[in-house]
């Protein structure tokens, strides 16, 4: 095979969550170190890679559709091999490989360090299937796909929670933390490269370091002191492992965003027990009130239509949503995932009922979100410039996480630079987005 970089160009489509995005960046880092060149145009790629999601049925279908769409470039473009990886590949690798001849390479989530050599095999004519679980070797630095001023930092993988509806442990296995030193080393390296906003992610960030006597609070204390990190966010905290002491640690550092992402999944203790979720609602309410008093933005996610969910359970969820008035809320209808305990439970809720409940919950949250946003009108806040549309700049405050929340639309009397911080005054509120004006003539 030619050593010409044009002969080894790769295009990648990353689906699903931000943790998948980190996987994609690690893949690209390994490929770049091996001499591959990334291209944003699938028409020009020698190899196309789909990093799939297999969390719920709609995500699976999106992954299948993307595979079929990219397979066309083997006829219309430069593609000589189509590679499928990620969660769907890990879970259904044998079936996909047998039933989709369009796939030339199918690898699981533990083979990314071997991807350069595997793709070379494919270009030499081999069809490769490898979903073997193994500890990966030291990887090359990630090739970031986020803007240069913002990045996700994965602090662990897998999950030990075993929620009855979730297939993640089947795909990713049990929870494994990175070492604190390893995480801090990556964060320092990112900061030196100009990454001002760093976002800690895992399937369960609160479980960080437990297997070796480390903790998330200790990690945050040290990470907050890294020069160059202006904003530090934490996502995917588990309710019964999040306490007031952790919130105090976060609130004790000016550069840790007061943004509490606490996926609760439901408010009925009867449903939560069937979900195999830990934590009592009275304790959760106390924690949320404590966070509000500390000035935290509250974000959560809910599942509606779980097997056996009654109208009374759903009304309890609505009442809880009204009471807590979350700043951000995501919700989705229960998806029946094979090989999970919930898939075999009796009293599966009809699809029409699920959708009705989902629509009702989201309409309620839109009302709450609008009121919460309106309360912010007139306030002065620090904002990060993340984009531009015409003469309007797209910004985020500490209350807006990337890839999840809305933007603040800012008008300015001078040119602004992406990745800079400015001070703004909120002037108008919508359900998801806000409008603001710059109030200082120089960047923070």
N, C-alpha and C positions, 0 to 999 in steps of 0.2 A: 504494500500500500504506500502511496506517496506520502512524504512528510510535509507536503504543502498544507498549510493550515486551512486553505479553502477546501481541501479534500477531506477535512475533518471538522466540519462545522455542525453545530448541534442547536436545535431549537427545542425549548421546553415549555410545556403548558402545565402549570401547577394549579390543581383544584383543591377545594376544601379549606381547612382551617389554616391559621398562621403557623401552626406547628409543622404542617406540610410544607409551607413556604420555606421554613428553615431547612427542612430536608432537601428541598430543591436547591437552595443556596449552597448546601454542602456538596450536592452532586456537581453543580457547576464549578465549585472550587476545585474539586478533584479532577474534573475534565480539563479545566483551564491549566492546572499544573502539569497535566499530561500532554499539553500542546493543542487541545481542542479550542475552537473559537465559537463563542456563542453568537447566535443571530436571532433577531426578533422577527425575521420574516420566514415563515415555514416553507415558503417556496424555494428558499435558498439552502435549506439545511440538508446536510448529508444524512444525519440521523435526527429523528424526531422522538422526543420523550414525553410521555404523559404521566405525570405524578397524580395518581388517582385518589379519590376519597371513597370510603366504603362505609360511612357512618350510618346513613339512613337511605331509604329507597330512592328518593329523588336524587341524592348525591351519586348513588350507584348508576342511575340512568344517565345522568350528566356525564359520568366517566365513560360509559359505553359509547354514548353519542360522540364524545370528543375523540375517542380512539378511531371510530369509523370515519369521522371527518378528516382527521390527519392522515389516515391510510390512503386517501385519494392523492396525496402529494407524491406517492410512489409512482403514480402514473402521470401526474401533471407537473411535478416539480423535480427537485434534485434528490429527493429522499431515497436512500438505498436500504434503510432499516428503520423499523418502528419499534420503539422500546416502551413497555408499559411497566410501571412500578407503583409504589405507594400502598395504601391500605387495602384497596380492592384487590390488587395483585397479590398481596400477602395472604388475604383471606380466601380468595377463589382462584388461586394461580393455576392449578391443574385444569380446572374447568375452562377458564378463559383461554388457556393455551391450546386446548383441544378444539374448542368451538369457534375460535377466531383466528383463522389462518393469516389474517392481516398482520398479526403480531409476530415480529421476528425475535424479540427479546422480552422475556418477562422475568423481572427480578423483584425480590421482596425488599423489606425495609432495612435489612441488615447487610446489604451488598453494595452500598454506595461507594465505598472505597475501592471496590473492584470494578466499578462501572467502566472505566477507560479500557481495561483489557477485555471485558465482556463485549463492549461495542466493537472493538477491533475484530473479535471472533465473528460477530454478525456480518461485518463488512467483508470478511473472507468467505462468507457463505454459510456459516453455521446458524442454526436456530437454537436459541438458548433459553432454558427454563431453570431458575434457581431461586427458591424461596426459603432456603435453609437459614435457620436462626443461628447467629454467631455474634461474638463481640467484634466490632469493627476495629481496624487498626487506626493509628493516629491519622487524622484527616488534614487535608490542605485547608488554608483559610477559606472561609465562605466567600462566595461571590454574591454580594448583596443585590437583591432585586427591589429593595425599598429605596426611597430617596436617600441621598448620601448623609443626611442629617438624622436619620431615624432607623432603628434596627430592632428586631426581636432577638432575645437571648434565651435559648431553651436551657432550663436548669435541671430538667429531668425528663424521662420518657416512661410510657406505660402507666398502669393504674392498678391500685390494690383495692379500690372501693367496691367493685363488683356490684354496681347498680343493676337491678334486674332487667332493665330495658336496653343495656348498653353492650355493644360488641367490642369496644375498644380493648379490654383485657384479652379477648380472643385474638385480636390482631397484633397488639403492641406488647402483650405480656404484662407481668407485674411491674410495679414502679421501681425505677432505678434512677437515683440522683447522680448528677455530676458532682465532683468534689468542689468544695467552696473555692479552693485555690484555682482550679481549672476555670470556673465561671468568672472569677475576678480577673484572671489573666486575659480572657477574651474581652471582657468589658473594658479593661485598660487599653487593649489594642484597638478596639472600636473607637474609644474616645480620642486616642491619638490620631485617628484617621478623620476626625471631625464629626463623629456620630454623637449629637447632643442629646437625643432622646433615645433611651434604651428601655425595652419593655420585656420583663421577665415572664416567660410562659412555660407551661408544662400541662399535662392532663390534670394535675393537682399540685399547684405550686406550694401549698401549705405543707406538703409532705417532704419538702426539700431537706435533705441531709439527715433525716431521722435514722437511717440505717447506720450512720457513723457518728452520731452524737452532735451533728451540726444542726443549724436551724435557719429558717427563712429570715427571722429577725436579725440574726448575726450577719447573714449575707447582706441584708439591706443596710445595716449599720456601716459595714465596710465599703459597700458599693457606692453609697451616698457620698463618700469622701474622695472618690476618684475624680481627679481634676478633668474637667471637660464634659462631665455629665450634668447637664442643666435640668433635665427631666428624667426621672426614673419612675416607671409604672410597673404594677404587678397585676396580672390577670389570672383568672381561674382559681380563686381561693375556695377551699371547701368549708362549709358552714361550721361544723363542730370542731374544726381545727384552727379557726380564726377567733382570736380573743381580743379583749381590750388592750392587752399588753402589746400585741402586734400592731394594732392601730396607733397606739402611743408611739411606737418606734417609727412608724411611717410619718406621723404628724410631727415628730421631733426633728425632721430634716426638711429644710426649705425646698430641696430639689426632688423630694419624693411627692409625686402627685397625690393629692387627697382624692383618690378615685378607688372606690371599693367595688370590685367585680366579684360578686358572690352568687354563683348559679344555685338557685334554691330548688328548682324543678316543680315544686308545688307548695301549697300551704295547708292542705288537709293532712293531719298526722296519720290518718288511716291510709291514705294514698301513699304518703312518704314511706310508711312501713312496708307496703307492698313493693315499692320501688327499691327497697333495701337501702334507703337513705338514712344517715345518722343525724342526730340533732333534734332537740325539742323546740317547738315553735316559740315558746315563752322566752327561751334563751336567745333564739335568733332575733326576736323582736327587740330584746334589750340591747343586743349587739348593734342592730341597725339604728336604734335611737341614739346610742352612744356615738356611732359614726356620724350621724346627722349633727349632733351637738359639736363634734369636732370639725365640722365643715366639709365632710366628705361628700362627693358625688356618689350616688348609689346606683349600681347596675346589677340586674339579675336576668335569669332566663327561666321560663316555665314550659312545662309539657302539659298539654290538654288532651283529654281523651284516652288516658292510660286505662288499661283493662280494669273494669270495676268502678271507674270514676262515676259517681252519681251526680245528679243535679245539685244535691246538697253539698257534695265535695266541691263542685265547680263554683257554687255561690260562696263557699268559704274562701276559695282562691280570689274571687272578685273582691270580697270584703277586705281581705288582707292587702290586695293591690291598692285599694282606695286608702286604707289606713296608712300604709307605708309610703305611698306616693313616690315610687322610684323615679329617679331622673332618667334612667335608661332601662328599657326592658325589651328582651327578645323572647319570642314564644314560637313554638311549633307544635303541630299535631303529632301525637304518638305514632311512631313507625314500628311495625311488627317485624323485628329482626330475628331471623332464624338462629337457633342454637342459644338464644337467651331465655332465661326463666320466664320473662313476661310474655314471650311469644306463645307459651303453652298455657297461660292463665285463662280461666273462664271469663265470661262476660266481657268479651272484646267489644269496644264501643264502635257503632257504625260510623262510616266515613262522613256521612252528612252531619251527624251530631258533632264529630270532632271539628269539622270546618265551621259549624255554627258557633261553637264555643270559642274557637280560635278568633273568629271575626269579632265576637263580643268582647273578648279580652283585649284585643288590639284597639278597638274603638275606645274602650275605657282608657287605655294607656295613652292614646293620642290626646285625650282631654287633659290627663294629668301632665303629660309632657309639655303641652302648650302652657298650662298654668305655671309650671316650674320655670320654663324659659322666660315667661313674661315677668316673673319675679327678678330675673337677672337684668332687665332693662334698667339702664342708668348706672350699673356697676362698672367699675374699672378693673381690668384684668390683664394679665400677661398672656401674650398669644404667640404661637409659632406660625410663621408663614410657610404654608405647604403647597400652594399652587396659585394659579392665576387664570381667570376667565374674563377675557376682554380687559376692562379697566378695573375689575374687581379682584381682590386678592382672597384666596381661601386660607383661612387660619383655623387653628385649634387652640383652645385654652386647656388648662389642666383637666377640665371636665369633659373633653372630647378625646376619646381614644381612636387611633387610626383603624381603618377597616371595619369599624363597628358603629361609630356615631356620626352625627352630622358635622357641618362646618360653621364657622363664623365668617360671614361675607363682609370684608372690610374695604372701605373706600379710603384712599390716602391721597395726599396732595403732593407726593413725591414718589419716585420709583423705589420699590422695596425689593429686597433680595430674598429668594427662597432659602429657608433654613435659618433666617434671622428671627429673633424675638423682638416684639414691639409691645407697647402698652395701648390698649384699646378701651373705648367706652361702648357698651352695648346700647344700641338705639332702637332695635326692633326685634320681635320674636315671632317665630313660626313654630309649627309642631316639632320639626327636627332641626332646622337651621336658625341661625340668628344673624342680624346685621349689626355692624359696628363701625366706628370711625377711629382712626388713629389719633391719639391725644398727645403724643410727643413726637418731636421732629427728628429723633434719631433712634437707632436700634438699641435694644437693651444690651 
